[in-house]
Amino acid sequence: MTDGAFGPVPLGWRFEVYDELPSTSDLCVERADGGEGGCLAVLARRQTKARGSRGRSWSDPGESLALSVLLRPEEAERARPDIWPFLAALAFHDALGGERSSSRLRIKWPNDILYDGRKLGGILIETGGGASPWVVIGFGGNLTSSPAVPGRRLACLGEFRVDCAPEPLALRLLEALDVWRTVLAQKGVAALHAAWLARGLPLGSPLVVRGMGTYAEGLFMGIGEGGELLLDCNGKVERVITGDVLFGNHVTNEVGSGRAAGH
């Protein structure tokens, strides 16, 4: 384990780097339940029991970002826990793109990162703590290569950036988290939703939503006040709260799904 050996760590953060962990998010949850303070960041160069969304497990070949952060919510964040997917996605998008951010790098509701319509990264958010709430956010991204998943086209950071080392990327991400937490505190949820929409898929993009025995296909129409997905299904706007969202239609509905590193 090292702390702060890869450049200046943003003020207030504790940055730990491990060669290998079972799961960065599991470690952060354990530390949170043990009373650890917020602004802890844990990076692993390889994970042996990485976790994805909806209880999925992912393999981590060691060519990906595996970063989890432990936060203690501030007042504005406790009031709107639904904002975390959007705040985290904004930070991840900006850290990945940096000075080379472009319209080719987009957010798919609520917090997947796509490059040219192909999944590059994803986010896993967990909460707990009761009267002493905590939030653990896991960031996973393909850095120098993309895993081969039949029927899916994935992307990696190396396609548009030369500097793909996980440590500098993690530090950029911590800085971006600070920025967007400040925006939320000073300007409110509407400002984050507006910024997210500016980085999201274009309005009218075809999406497919798969849930527990449900299937919906339509056009992306934005997000509601509570962060729900607005989907135009044959002229009727549906509000989607949860589900696997794929970029495409019933013919190409695998193009925007796929695996990124878990946590």
C-alpha positions as CSV (number, residue, x, y, z in Angstrom):
1,M,0.0,0.0,0.0
2,T,1.2,3.5,-0.8
3,D,-0.4,6.9,-0.1
4,G,0.4,10.0,-2.2
5,A,3.3,8.5,-4.3
6,F,1.9,9.5,-7.7
7,G,1.5,13.2,-7.5
8,P,-0.3,15.6,-5.2
9,V,-3.4,14.2,-3.6
10,P,-6.3,16.7,-3.5
11,L,-6.6,18.4,-0.2
12,G,-8.6,16.4,2.4
13,W,-8.3,13.1,0.6
14,R,-6.6,9.9,1.7
15,F,-5.4,7.9,-1.3
16,E,-4.4,4.3,-0.9
17,V,-3.0,2.1,-3.7
18,Y,-2.8,-1.7,-3.5
19,D,-1.3,-4.1,-6.0
20,E,-4.2,-6.5,-5.4
21,L,-7.5,-6.6,-3.5
22,P,-10.6,-8.8,-3.6
23,S,-12.7,-5.6,-4.1
24,T,-12.1,-1.9,-3.6
25,S,-15.7,-1.3,-2.7
26,D,-15.8,-4.1,-0.2
27,L,-12.8,-2.6,1.6
28,C,-14.4,0.9,1.6
29,V,-17.7,-0.5,2.9
30,E,-15.8,-2.4,5.7
31,R,-14.0,0.8,6.6
32,A,-17.2,2.8,6.5
33,D,-18.9,0.4,8.9
34,G,-15.9,0.7,11.1
35,G,-16.3,4.4,11.5
36,E,-13.8,5.7,8.9
37,G,-14.2,9.3,7.8
38,G,-15.1,10.5,4.4
39,C,-12.8,11.3,1.5
40,L,-11.0,7.9,1.5
41,A,-10.0,6.6,-2.0
42,V,-8.8,3.1,-2.6
43,L,-7.2,2.0,-5.9
44,A,-6.3,-1.6,-6.8
45,R,-4.1,-2.5,-9.7
46,R,-5.9,-5.8,-9.8
47,Q,-9.1,-7.2,-8.2
48,T,-9.9,-10.9,-7.6
49,K,-13.6,-10.5,-6.6
50,A,-14.7,-7.4,-8.4
51,R,-18.4,-6.6,-8.3
52,G,-20.6,-4.9,-10.8
53,S,-24.2,-3.6,-10.7
54,R,-27.2,-5.8,-9.9
55,G,-25.1,-8.4,-8.1
56,R,-22.9,-9.2,-11.1
57,S,-19.4,-10.4,-10.7
58,W,-16.7,-9.2,-13.1
59,S,-13.2,-10.5,-14.0
60,D,-10.4,-8.0,-13.7
61,P,-7.3,-8.8,-15.9
62,G,-5.4,-5.9,-14.4
63,E,-5.7,-3.5,-17.4
64,S,-8.5,-1.4,-16.0
65,L,-9.3,1.2,-13.4
66,A,-10.5,-0.1,-10.1
67,L,-11.2,2.8,-7.8
68,S,-13.7,3.2,-4.9
69,V,-14.2,6.2,-2.7
70,L,-15.9,6.5,0.7
71,L,-17.8,9.7,1.3
72,R,-19.7,11.1,4.2
73,P,-22.6,13.0,2.7
74,E,-22.9,16.7,3.3
75,E,-26.3,18.4,4.0
76,A,-27.2,19.0,0.4
77,E,-26.2,15.4,-0.5
78,R,-28.3,13.9,2.4
79,A,-31.3,15.8,1.2
80,R,-31.0,14.4,-2.4
81,P,-29.5,10.9,-2.3
82,D,-30.8,10.4,-5.9
83,I,-28.1,12.8,-7.1
84,W,-25.2,10.5,-6.6
85,P,-25.3,8.6,-9.9
86,F,-25.3,12.0,-11.8
87,L,-22.6,13.6,-9.6
88,A,-20.4,10.5,-9.9
89,A,-20.9,10.3,-13.7
90,L,-20.0,13.9,-14.2
91,A,-16.8,13.5,-12.2
92,F,-15.9,10.3,-14.1
93,H,-16.7,11.8,-17.5
94,D,-14.5,14.9,-16.8
95,A,-11.6,12.8,-15.4
96,L,-11.6,10.5,-18.4
97,G,-11.8,13.2,-21.0
98,G,-9.7,15.9,-19.3
99,E,-8.5,18.5,-21.8
100,R,-9.4,16.1,-24.7
101,S,-13.1,15.7,-23.8
102,S,-15.3,15.7,-26.8
103,S,-18.8,14.8,-28.0
104,R,-17.5,11.3,-28.6
105,L,-17.4,10.7,-24.8
106,R,-21.0,10.6,-23.5
107,I,-22.9,9.5,-20.4
108,K,-25.6,6.9,-20.7
109,W,-28.3,7.1,-18.0
110,P,-27.6,7.1,-15.3
111,N,-23.9,6.7,-15.0
112,D,-22.3,4.6,-17.7
113,I,-19.5,6.2,-19.8
114,L,-19.6,5.6,-23.6
115,Y,-17.0,6.4,-26.2
116,D,-18.4,6.4,-29.8
117,G,-21.4,4.6,-28.4
118,R,-19.4,1.8,-26.8
119,K,-19.1,1.3,-23.1
120,L,-15.8,2.5,-21.6
121,G,-16.7,2.6,-17.9
122,G,-19.3,2.1,-15.2
123,I,-20.1,3.1,-11.7
124,L,-21.4,1.1,-8.7
125,I,-23.0,3.1,-5.8
126,E,-23.7,1.7,-2.3
127,T,-25.1,3.5,0.7
128,G,-25.5,2.7,4.4
129,G,-24.7,3.8,7.9
130,G,-28.1,4.7,9.2
131,A,-27.7,7.8,11.4
132,S,-24.1,8.2,10.3
133,P,-24.6,7.8,6.6
134,W,-21.9,6.8,4.1
135,V,-21.7,6.5,0.4
136,V,-19.2,4.2,-1.4
137,I,-18.8,4.8,-5.1
138,G,-16.9,2.4,-7.3
139,F,-15.5,3.5,-10.6
140,G,-14.5,0.9,-13.2
141,G,-13.1,1.6,-16.6
142,N,-11.2,-0.1,-19.5
143,L,-7.9,1.6,-19.8
144,T,-5.4,0.1,-22.3
145,S,-7.6,-2.6,-23.7
146,S,-11.3,-3.8,-23.8
147,P,-12.4,-7.2,-22.6
148,A,-13.8,-9.5,-25.4
149,V,-17.5,-10.0,-24.7
150,P,-19.4,-11.8,-27.5
151,G,-22.0,-9.6,-29.1
152,R,-20.8,-6.4,-27.5
153,R,-18.5,-3.6,-28.7
154,L,-16.5,-2.0,-25.9
155,A,-14.1,0.9,-25.8
156,C,-11.0,1.8,-23.8
157,L,-9.3,5.0,-22.7
158,G,-6.3,4.2,-24.8
159,E,-8.3,4.9,-28.0
160,F,-8.2,8.7,-27.4
161,R,-5.6,9.3,-24.6
162,V,-1.9,8.4,-24.4
163,D,-1.8,8.7,-20.6
164,C,-3.8,5.7,-19.3
165,A,-2.1,5.1,-16.0
166,P,-4.7,4.4,-13.3
167,E,-3.0,6.5,-10.5
168,P,-3.1,9.9,-12.3
169,L,-6.6,9.2,-13.6
170,A,-7.7,8.4,-10.0
171,L,-6.3,11.7,-8.7
172,R,-8.1,13.6,-11.5
173,L,-11.3,11.9,-10.6
174,L,-11.0,12.9,-6.9
175,E,-10.5,16.5,-8.0
176,A,-13.6,16.3,-10.2
177,L,-15.6,14.9,-7.4
178,D,-14.7,17.9,-5.3
179,V,-15.7,20.2,-8.0
180,W,-19.2,18.7,-8.5
181,R,-19.9,18.4,-4.8
182,T,-19.2,22.1,-4.6
183,V,-21.5,22.8,-7.5
184,L,-24.3,20.8,-5.8
185,A,-23.8,22.7,-2.5
186,Q,-23.7,26.1,-4.1
187,K,-26.1,25.8,-7.1
188,G,-28.3,22.8,-6.4
189,V,-29.5,19.7,-8.1
190,A,-30.7,21.6,-11.3
191,A,-27.2,22.6,-12.1
192,L,-25.9,19.1,-11.9
193,H,-28.8,17.8,-14.0
194,A,-28.1,20.5,-16.7
195,A,-24.4,19.6,-16.7
196,W,-25.2,15.9,-17.0
197,L,-27.5,16.5,-19.9
198,A,-24.8,18.5,-21.7
199,R,-22.6,15.4,-21.4
200,G,-25.3,12.8,-21.9
201,L,-26.5,11.1,-25.1
202,P,-28.2,13.5,-27.5
203,L,-31.9,13.8,-27.1
204,G,-33.7,11.4,-29.5
205,S,-31.0,8.6,-29.1
206,P,-32.6,5.2,-29.2
207,L,-32.5,3.2,-26.0
208,V,-33.7,-0.1,-24.8
209,V,-34.5,-0.8,-21.1
210,R,-34.6,-4.3,-19.7
211,G,-35.9,-5.0,-16.2
212,M,-37.2,-7.9,-14.2
213,G,-39.4,-9.4,-16.9
214,T,-40.0,-6.0,-18.6
215,Y,-38.7,-4.5,-21.9
216,A,-39.1,-1.0,-23.2
217,E,-37.8,0.6,-26.4
218,G,-37.9,4.3,-27.2
219,L,-36.1,7.6,-27.6
220,F,-34.2,9.4,-24.9
221,M,-36.0,12.5,-23.9
222,G,-34.0,13.6,-20.9
223,I,-34.3,13.2,-17.1
224,G,-37.0,14.1,-14.7
225,E,-36.6,16.2,-11.5
226,G,-35.9,13.1,-9.5
227,G,-33.3,11.8,-12.0
228,E,-35.6,9.3,-13.7
229,L,-35.1,8.4,-17.3
230,L,-37.6,9.9,-19.7
231,L,-38.2,7.6,-22.6
232,D,-40.5,8.4,-25.6
233,C,-42.2,5.1,-26.4
234,N,-44.3,5.5,-29.5
235,G,-45.3,9.1,-28.6
236,K,-45.9,8.4,-24.9
237,V,-43.3,9.5,-22.4
238,E,-42.5,6.8,-19.8
239,R,-40.6,7.5,-16.6
240,V,-38.0,4.8,-15.9
241,I,-36.6,4.4,-12.4
242,T,-34.5,1.3,-12.8
243,G,-33.4,-1.3,-15.4
244,D,-30.5,-2.2,-17.7
245,V,-30.3,0.6,-20.3
246,L,-28.8,-0.3,-23.7
247,F,-27.8,2.2,-26.3
248,G,-29.5,1.2,-29.6
249,N,-32.8,-0.4,-30.7
250,H,-34.2,-3.9,-30.9
251,V,-31.8,-4.7,-33.8
252,T,-28.6,-3.2,-32.3
253,N,-29.5,-3.3,-28.6
254,E,-26.2,-4.8,-27.5
255,V,-24.0,-2.0,-28.9
256,G,-23.9,0.2,-25.8
257,S,-24.0,-2.6,-23.1
258,G,-21.0,-4.5,-21.9
259,R,-18.5,-4.9,-19.1
260,A,-16.2,-2.5,-17.5
261,A,-14.2,-3.3,-14.4
262,G,-16.1,-3.9,-11.2
263,H,-15.3,-2.9,-7.6
